[in-house]
Structures are given as structure tokens and as C-alpha cells.
């Protein structure tokens, strides 16, 4: 579990999010997120899925089964408040579009 926690912490830092921002997005206490990042607490399925969507990564990447990860390319104005729910939804839409494009290419 510690490896997952370290990966979650690295992704949070890479995206310049605070523990408070991510904890609010996940609807958990900041202290609980801190314990997840340290490997002291487990993730439930809903929280795990939310993190995958937020960081635009696969479950395999978060679990350490894959090194394949493409950082999200979403930009906001510096003076705007970052909306993690919106970011998560945009990542979901982009991933659905990738699947549809691949399906279209495979069926030409």
C-alpha cells in the first residue's frame, strides 16, 4: 500500500495540488489523505476511481503494474480557483474520446 501512497503523493505534487484540495475533492478528511499517502490507510473503490480520473491515470499505473502515464494537459488562468471536479470530468471526457478514436481507427 505504501507504493500506491507514494504514487498518489507524487501525482498530487506534480499537479501542484494541496492535500486540502484533493481531500475536499475526494470528500475525505485531509488527515485521512495524509495517511493514505504514507501507506497507513487503504483506499476504497470510489476514492481510487476518483484519483484515477483526477490524475488521468489508469488503475494499473496507480497500482504499480504499469509505467504508462500521460500527464493531463489542462491549463487554467493563474488567478482562477482550480476546480478539481471539472478537471476530473474533463479527463474522463478526453479518455472516452481516445477510446472512440481507437475504435474508429480499428474499424476502418
N, CA and C atoms as an extended XYZ file, in Angstrom:
324
Properties=species:S:1:pos:R:3:atomname:S:1:resname:S:1:resid:I:1 pbc="F F F"
N         0.830       -1.199        0.000 N   UNK     1
C         0.000        0.000        0.000 CA  UNK     1
C         0.863        1.246        0.000 C   UNK     1
N         2.065        1.161        0.542 N   UNK     2
C         2.940        2.327        0.612 CA  UNK     2
C         3.317        2.835       -0.770 C   UNK     2
N         3.534        1.912       -1.729 N   UNK     3
C         3.872        2.315       -3.098 CA  UNK     3
C         2.749        3.135       -3.716 C   UNK     3
N         1.504        2.723       -3.500 N   UNK     4
C         0.358        3.466       -4.025 CA  UNK     4
C         0.312        4.847       -3.377 C   UNK     4
N         0.521        4.885       -2.091 N   UNK     5
C         0.517        6.159       -1.372 CA  UNK     5
C         1.577        7.106       -1.892 C   UNK     5
N         2.766        6.575       -2.134 N   UNK     6
C         3.857        7.401       -2.667 CA  UNK     6
C         3.512        7.926       -4.061 C   UNK     6
N         2.876        7.083       -4.859 N   UNK     7
C         2.487        7.490       -6.212 CA  UNK     7
C         1.417        8.584       -6.143 C   UNK     7
N         0.458        8.420       -5.251 N   UNK     8
C        -0.600        9.415       -5.081 CA  UNK     8
C        -0.003       10.753       -4.655 C   UNK     8
N         0.929       10.699       -3.737 N   UNK     9
C         1.591       11.927       -3.267 CA  UNK     9
C         2.385       12.584       -4.402 C   UNK     9
N         3.106       11.770       -5.171 N   UNK    10
C         3.897       12.311       -6.285 CA  UNK    10
C         2.991       12.949       -7.333 C   UNK    10
N         1.866       12.312       -7.641 N   UNK    11
C         0.928       12.874       -8.613 CA  UNK    11
C         0.325       14.180       -8.105 C   UNK    11
N        -0.003       14.208       -6.829 N   UNK    12
C        -0.558       15.435       -6.240 CA  UNK    12
C         0.437       16.575       -6.355 C   UNK    12
N         1.675       16.301       -6.016 N   UNK    13
C         2.713       17.338       -6.076 CA  UNK    13
C         3.000       17.760       -7.518 C   UNK    13
N         3.050       16.768       -8.419 N   UNK    14
C         3.307       17.060       -9.836 CA  UNK    14
C         2.252       18.015      -10.406 C   UNK    14
N         1.026       17.873       -9.920 N   UNK    15
C        -0.072       18.704      -10.397 CA  UNK    15
C        -0.271       19.966       -9.562 C   UNK    15
N         0.605       20.162       -8.586 N   UNK    16
C         0.563       21.363       -7.727 CA  UNK    16
C        -0.742       21.514       -6.957 C   UNK    16
N        -1.271       20.391       -6.465 N   UNK    17
C        -2.464       20.415       -5.630 CA  UNK    17
C        -2.046       20.267       -4.176 C   UNK    17
N        -2.794       20.877       -3.300 N   UNK    18
C        -2.552       20.700       -1.872 CA  UNK    18
C        -3.324       19.466       -1.394 C   UNK    18
N        -2.929       18.966       -0.243 N   UNK    19
C        -3.683       17.855        0.347 CA  UNK    19
C        -5.122       18.283        0.602 C   UNK    19
N        -5.316       19.508        1.022 N   UNK    20
C        -6.663       20.009        1.309 CA  UNK    20
C        -7.521       19.995        0.051 C   UNK    20
N        -6.967       20.465       -1.075 N   UNK    21
C        -7.735       20.470       -2.324 CA  UNK    21
C        -8.152       19.053       -2.712 C   UNK    21
N        -7.220       18.123       -2.670 N   UNK    22
C        -7.512       16.751       -3.079 CA  UNK    22
C        -8.462       16.090       -2.080 C   UNK    22
N        -8.249       16.314       -0.808 N   UNK    23
C        -9.135       15.743        0.203 CA  UNK    23
C       -10.563       16.263        0.030 C   UNK    23
N       -10.711       17.547       -0.235 N   UNK    24
C       -12.045       18.101       -0.475 CA  UNK    24
C       -12.684       17.474       -1.704 C   UNK    24
N       -11.893       17.305       -2.769 N   UNK    25
C       -12.391       16.662       -3.982 CA  UNK    25
C       -12.852       15.235       -3.687 C   UNK    25
N       -12.065       14.506       -2.895 N   UNK    26
C       -12.377       13.111       -2.565 CA  UNK    26
C       -13.458       12.984       -1.495 C   UNK    26
N       -13.791       14.107       -0.870 N   UNK    27
C       -14.773       14.143        0.219 CA  UNK    27
C       -14.321       13.302        1.414 C   UNK    27
N       -13.035       13.486        1.760 N   UNK    28
C       -12.456       12.843        2.940 CA  UNK    28
C       -11.695       13.906        3.731 C   UNK    28
N       -11.307       13.579        4.951 N   UNK    29
C       -10.506       14.495        5.755 CA  UNK    29
C        -9.086       14.566        5.217 C   UNK    29
N        -8.488       15.718        5.365 N   UNK    30
C        -7.103       15.899        4.936 CA  UNK    30
C        -6.188       14.932        5.675 C   UNK    30
N        -6.454       14.697        6.943 N   UNK    31
C        -5.612       13.777        7.717 CA  UNK    31
C        -5.700       12.356        7.162 C   UNK    31
N        -6.878       11.987        6.649 N   UNK    32
C        -7.032       10.648        6.063 CA  UNK    32
C        -6.229       10.539        4.766 C   UNK    32
N        -6.243       11.604        3.955 N   UNK    33
C        -5.437       11.609        2.740 CA  UNK    33
C        -3.956       11.507        3.085 C   UNK    33
N        -3.542       12.203        4.114 N   UNK    34
C        -2.156       12.137        4.554 CA  UNK    34
C        -1.778       10.700        4.919 C   UNK    34
N        -2.668       10.013        5.592 N   UNK    35
C        -2.417        8.620        5.981 CA  UNK    35
C        -2.391        7.701        4.765 C   UNK    35
N        -3.222        7.992        3.761 N   UNK    36
C        -3.197        7.214        2.513 CA  UNK    36
C        -1.842        7.395        1.842 C   UNK    36
N        -1.385        8.645        1.760 N   UNK    37
C        -0.101        8.930        1.113 CA  UNK    37
C         1.074        8.277        1.840 C   UNK    37
N         0.952        8.118        3.145 N   UNK    38
C         2.006        7.471        3.937 CA  UNK    38
C         1.893        5.950        3.916 C   UNK    38
N         0.795        5.442        3.372 N   UNK    39
C         0.593        3.998        3.324 CA  UNK    39
C        -0.020        3.443        4.593 C   UNK    39
N        -0.550        4.324        5.450 N   UNK    40
C        -1.139        3.880        6.712 CA  UNK    40
C        -2.630        3.554        6.606 C   UNK    40
N        -3.262        3.981        5.521 N   UNK    41
C        -4.694        3.726        5.315 CA  UNK    41
C        -4.915        3.250        3.883 C   UNK    41
N        -5.987        2.494        3.710 N   UNK    42
C        -6.339        1.968        2.396 CA  UNK    42
C        -7.328        2.880        1.688 C   UNK    42
N        -7.397        2.702        0.385 N   UNK    43
C        -8.370        3.406       -0.439 CA  UNK    43
C        -9.584        2.518       -0.656 C   UNK    43
N       -10.757        3.113       -0.715 N   UNK    44
C       -11.909        2.337       -1.161 CA  UNK    44
C       -12.030        2.504       -2.665 C   UNK    44
N       -12.897        1.752       -3.281 N   UNK    45
C       -13.013        1.742       -4.741 CA  UNK    45
C       -13.417        3.101       -5.301 C   UNK    45
N       -14.317        3.783       -4.649 N   UNK    46
C       -14.788        5.095       -5.123 CA  UNK    46
C       -13.641        6.106       -5.090 C   UNK    46
N       -12.909        6.148       -4.003 N   UNK    47
C       -11.789        7.073       -3.869 CA  UNK    47
C       -10.708        6.742       -4.887 C   UNK    47
N       -10.441        5.472       -5.072 N   UNK    48
C        -9.445        5.028       -6.051 CA  UNK    48
C        -9.832        5.498       -7.456 C   UNK    48
N       -11.090        5.291       -7.844 N   UNK    49
C       -11.571        5.713       -9.159 CA  UNK    49
C       -11.494        7.229       -9.327 C   UNK    49
N       -11.843        7.953       -8.278 N   UNK    50
C       -11.777        9.415       -8.344 CA  UNK    50
C       -10.341        9.889       -8.573 C   UNK    50
N        -9.394        9.247       -7.905 N   UNK    51
C        -7.991        9.621       -8.084 CA  UNK    51
C        -7.512        9.319       -9.498 C   UNK    51
N        -7.910        8.178      -10.038 N   UNK    52
C        -7.533        7.836      -11.420 CA  UNK    52
C        -8.065        8.882      -12.392 C   UNK    52
N        -9.299        9.320      -12.201 N   UNK    53
C        -9.873       10.344      -13.073 CA  UNK    53
C        -9.198       11.697      -12.878 C   UNK    53
N        -8.932       12.047      -11.648 N   UNK    54
C        -8.307       13.340      -11.368 CA  UNK    54
C        -6.929       13.432      -11.994 C   UNK    54
N        -6.140       12.382      -11.857 N   UNK    55
C        -4.764       12.408      -12.348 CA  UNK    55
C        -4.626       11.833      -13.764 C   UNK    55
N        -5.756       11.455      -14.353 N   UNK    56
C        -5.766       10.929      -15.714 CA  UNK    56
C        -4.816        9.739      -15.857 C   UNK    56
N        -4.915        8.821      -14.914 N   UNK    57
C        -4.055        7.640      -14.959 CA  UNK    57
C        -4.910        6.381      -14.859 C   UNK    57
N        -4.351        5.298      -15.297 N   UNK    58
C        -5.061        4.020      -15.225 CA  UNK    58
C        -4.914        3.424      -13.821 C   UNK    58
N        -5.797        2.497      -13.533 N   UNK    59
C        -5.689        1.766      -12.271 CA  UNK    59
C        -4.374        1.001      -12.225 C   UNK    59
N        -3.954        0.464      -13.369 N   UNK    60
C        -2.694       -0.285      -13.448 CA  UNK    60
C        -1.513        0.591      -13.075 C   UNK    60
N        -1.539        1.846      -13.518 N   UNK    61
C        -0.448        2.764      -13.185 CA  UNK    61
C        -0.421        3.031      -11.678 C   UNK    61
N        -1.574        3.327      -11.133 N   UNK    62
C        -1.640        3.639       -9.704 CA  UNK    62
C        -1.247        2.436       -8.850 C   UNK    62
N        -1.565        1.242       -9.311 N   UNK    63
C        -1.223        0.020       -8.573 CA  UNK    63
C         0.228       -0.411       -8.777 C   UNK    63
N         0.908        0.236       -9.717 N   UNK    64
C         2.305       -0.095       -9.964 CA  UNK    64
C         2.492       -1.209      -10.969 C   UNK    64
N         1.411       -1.609      -11.652 N   UNK    65
C         1.500       -2.681      -12.652 CA  UNK    65
C         1.921       -2.169      -14.024 C   UNK    65
N         1.906       -0.843      -14.194 N   UNK    66
C         2.252       -0.237      -15.478 CA  UNK    66
C         2.994        1.073      -15.236 C   UNK    66
N         3.909        1.382      -16.135 N   UNK    67
C         4.618        2.665      -16.068 CA  UNK    67
C         4.021        3.667      -17.048 C   UNK    67
N         2.982        3.246      -17.758 N   UNK    68
C         2.371        4.080      -18.784 CA  UNK    68
C         1.496        5.163      -18.146 C   UNK    68
N         1.908        6.412      -18.313 N   UNK    69
C         1.168        7.539      -17.743 CA  UNK    69
C         1.393        8.769      -18.603 C   UNK    69
N         0.309        9.423      -18.943 N   UNK    70
C         0.376       10.652      -19.712 CA  UNK    70
C        -0.222       11.755      -18.860 C   UNK    70
N         0.606       12.717      -18.509 N   UNK    71
C         0.161       13.822      -17.667 CA  UNK    71
C        -0.954       14.601      -18.359 C   UNK    71
N        -1.985       14.994      -17.609 N   UNK    72
C        -3.069       15.777      -18.208 CA  UNK    72
C        -2.560       17.102      -18.756 C   UNK    72
N        -3.185       17.574      -19.812 N   UNK    73
C        -2.757       18.821      -20.431 CA  UNK    73
C        -3.885       19.850      -20.359 C   UNK    73
N        -4.277       20.196      -19.165 N   UNK    74
C        -5.337       21.171      -18.957 CA  UNK    74
C        -4.721       22.396      -18.295 C   UNK    74
N        -5.009       23.556      -18.851 N   UNK    75
C        -4.439       24.789      -18.314 CA  UNK    75
C        -5.561       25.717      -17.851 C   UNK    75
N        -5.309       26.386      -16.747 N   UNK    76
C        -6.231       27.374      -16.210 CA  UNK    76
C        -5.489       28.679      -16.031 C   UNK    76
N        -6.220       29.756      -15.989 N   UNK    77
C        -5.609       31.043      -15.683 CA  UNK    77
C        -5.038       30.987      -14.277 C   UNK    77
N        -3.956       31.694      -14.073 N   UNK    78
C        -3.282       31.673      -12.768 CA  UNK    78
C        -4.166       32.240      -11.665 C   UNK    78
N        -5.040       33.153      -12.001 N   UNK    79
C        -5.858       33.782      -10.973 CA  UNK    79
C        -7.170       33.046      -10.695 C   UNK    79
N        -7.433       31.973      -11.424 N   UNK    80
C        -8.663       31.215      -11.230 CA  UNK    80
C        -8.479       30.141      -10.165 C   UNK    80
N        -9.551       29.900       -9.420 N   UNK    81
C        -9.546       28.809       -8.456 CA  UNK    81
C        -9.616       27.488       -9.226 C   UNK    81
N        -8.779       26.544       -8.866 N   UNK    82
C        -8.736       25.250       -9.554 CA  UNK    82
C        -9.927       24.412       -9.104 C   UNK    82
N       -10.689       23.945      -10.077 N   UNK    83
C       -11.863       23.119       -9.811 CA  UNK    83
C       -11.514       21.670      -10.142 C   UNK    83
N       -11.192       20.891       -9.119 N   UNK    84
C       -10.760       19.511       -9.337 CA  UNK    84
C       -11.872       18.636       -9.888 C   UNK    84
N       -13.113       18.953       -9.573 N   UNK    85
C       -14.234       18.187      -10.129 CA  UNK    85
C       -14.275       18.389      -11.644 C   UNK    85
N       -14.110       19.643      -12.092 N   UNK    86
C       -14.110       19.936      -13.526 CA  UNK    86
C       -12.934       19.248      -14.212 C   UNK    86
N       -11.771       19.280      -13.589 N   UNK    87
C       -10.590       18.619      -14.157 CA  UNK    87
C       -10.838       17.128      -14.303 C   UNK    87
N       -11.392       16.516      -13.286 N   UNK    88
C       -11.684       15.089      -13.321 CA  UNK    88
C       -12.653       14.756      -14.452 C   UNK    88
N       -13.690       15.554      -14.593 N   UNK    89
C       -14.684       15.319      -15.651 CA  UNK    89
C       -14.064       15.504      -17.035 C   UNK    89
N       -13.223       16.526      -17.202 N   UNK    90
C       -12.558       16.742      -18.490 CA  UNK    90
C       -11.650       15.567      -18.827 C   UNK    90
N       -10.942       15.046      -17.835 N   UNK    91
C       -10.092       13.873      -18.060 CA  UNK    91
C       -10.927       12.675      -18.501 C   UNK    91
N       -12.087       12.492      -17.874 N   UNK    92
C       -12.974       11.394      -18.260 CA  UNK    92
C       -13.409       11.545      -19.715 C   UNK    92
N       -13.813       12.753      -20.100 N   UNK    93
C       -14.259       13.000      -21.474 CA  UNK    93
C       -13.116       12.736      -22.452 C   UNK    93
N       -11.926       13.232      -22.142 N   UNK    94
C       -10.783       13.015      -23.030 CA  UNK    94
C       -10.471       11.534      -23.188 C   UNK    94
N       -10.577       10.777      -22.109 N   UNK    95
C       -10.317        9.332      -22.187 CA  UNK    95
C       -11.386        8.609      -23.001 C   UNK    95
N       -12.635        9.038      -22.888 N   UNK    96
C       -13.695        8.451      -23.711 CA  UNK    96
C       -13.443        8.751      -25.186 C   UNK    96
N       -12.997        9.969      -25.485 N   UNK    97
C       -12.687       10.317      -26.871 CA  UNK    97
C       -11.548        9.463      -27.421 C   UNK    97
N       -10.537        9.195      -26.596 N   UNK    98
C        -9.429        8.328      -27.029 CA  UNK    98
C        -9.941        6.943      -27.398 C   UNK    98
N       -10.818        6.405      -26.576 N   UNK    99
C       -11.380        5.076      -26.834 CA  UNK    99
C       -12.188        5.092      -28.132 C   UNK    99
N       -12.992        6.128      -28.324 N   UNK   100
C       -13.793        6.226      -29.542 CA  UNK   100
C       -12.913        6.366      -30.785 C   UNK   100
N       -11.850        7.159      -30.685 N   UNK   101
C       -10.927        7.315      -31.817 CA  UNK   101
C       -10.252        5.994      -32.155 C   UNK   101
N        -9.828        5.275      -31.130 N   UNK   102
C        -9.182        3.982      -31.353 CA  UNK   102
C       -10.160        3.009      -31.993 C   UNK   102
N       -11.387        3.005      -31.505 N   UNK   103
C       -12.416        2.134      -32.078 CA  UNK   103
C       -12.637        2.471      -33.542 C   UNK   103
N       -12.697        3.755      -33.844 N   UNK   104
C       -12.909        4.204      -35.224 CA  UNK   104
C       -11.743        3.778      -36.124 C   UNK   104
N       -10.522        3.941      -35.640 N   UNK   105
C        -9.348        3.544      -36.416 CA  UNK   105
C        -9.323        2.034      -36.657 C   UNK   105
N        -9.675        1.279      -35.637 N   UNK   106
C        -9.654       -0.177      -35.750 CA  UNK   106
C       -10.720       -0.702      -36.708 C   UNK   106
N       -11.773        0.077      -36.922 N   UNK   107
C       -12.886       -0.387      -37.759 CA  UNK   107
C       -12.916        0.276      -39.130 C   UNK   107
N       -11.804        0.829      -39.574 N   UNK   108
C       -11.743        1.422      -40.912 CA  UNK   108
C       -11.485        0.366      -41.944 C   UNK   108
